[in-house]
Amino acid sequence: MTPMPHPFRSTRRSSQPPPRALITGASAGIGEGFARALAARGSDLVLVARRAERLRDLADELVTTHGIACDVVPFDLTAENVGEALRTTVEGRVDLLINNAGFATQGPFVDTDPREYRREIAVDVLAVVELSRAFLPAMIARGQGGIINVSSTTAFQPVPSMAVYSASKAFVLSFGQSLWYEARQHGVTAFTLAPGPTRTEFFDVIGDSATVVGSFQTPDQVVATGLRALDRRWTPPHVVSGRRNAVAAHLAGLAPRRILLPVLDRVMHPTTSTDHGGDRVHP
């Protein structure tokens, strides 16, 4: 059988970086970490987020430090027809799409404004689907490219007080696994990255007490996990960042829900809705 083509064959870091990567939620946290790591590898970047000033500051730094080309695209991912709108805004090819942007609402389900849930689903679910659909066809036509969909270990179990967020991440996990299978038949790498608790702006707002299971990582550690998976000759459908987080996610998937849910309810400390401008905030 003829081996299936793979866009990033190397198992060594930075040997064949994607020529140009688009990162959503790039103004902070994991998105910023991906931008810095890929710039260090020599990739040109398209940085997408709502906070234009932070994007411009980051882009100026990366261009000066690494000599790459970096486009800044201030963009609200709750917009109508977001995939086509962003695709027509971005000039030139995109070799790697990182669907990283998102935000979480926390608190009893009935206490949150339904409009916040609509925004959350638009960014965490709909934008992932539409952007993948917008950029994947060109990758398939070239027979190479990559998509990283950033989910969360909350995808592996329902979470009281974060019902919509955990369900959204479960959607991204399932969607990404199907996309992995379909895309790889055309030489395109697509997989889901599931971070556990990560030191981002989310915990600056709700505090460390909201941690459920697993262990904290830095954004750089999560990014390193994602890029190692991208570099592999054979990339799995999904990757959990951190050994303890992977074990915790596996055990959560096995636990009976009637036992697991009360435990999660006790360790979570609901607060009000948390929004960080549509940029990635990982509990």
ABEGO torsion letter per residue (X at the ends): XBBBBBABABABBGABBBABBBBBGAABEAAAAAAAAAAAAGBBBBBBBABAAAAAAAAAAAAAAAGBBBBBBBBBAABBGAAAAAAAABBEBBABBBBABEBBBBEBAAABBAAAAAAAAAAAAAAAAAAAAAAAAAAAAAGBEBBBBBBBAAAABBBBGAAAAAAAAAAAAAAAAAAAAAAAAAGBBBBBBBBBBBBBAAAAAAEAAABBBEBBBBAAAAAAAAAAAAABABBBABBBBEAAAAAAAAAAAABBAAAAAAAAAAABBBBBBBBAGGBBBBX
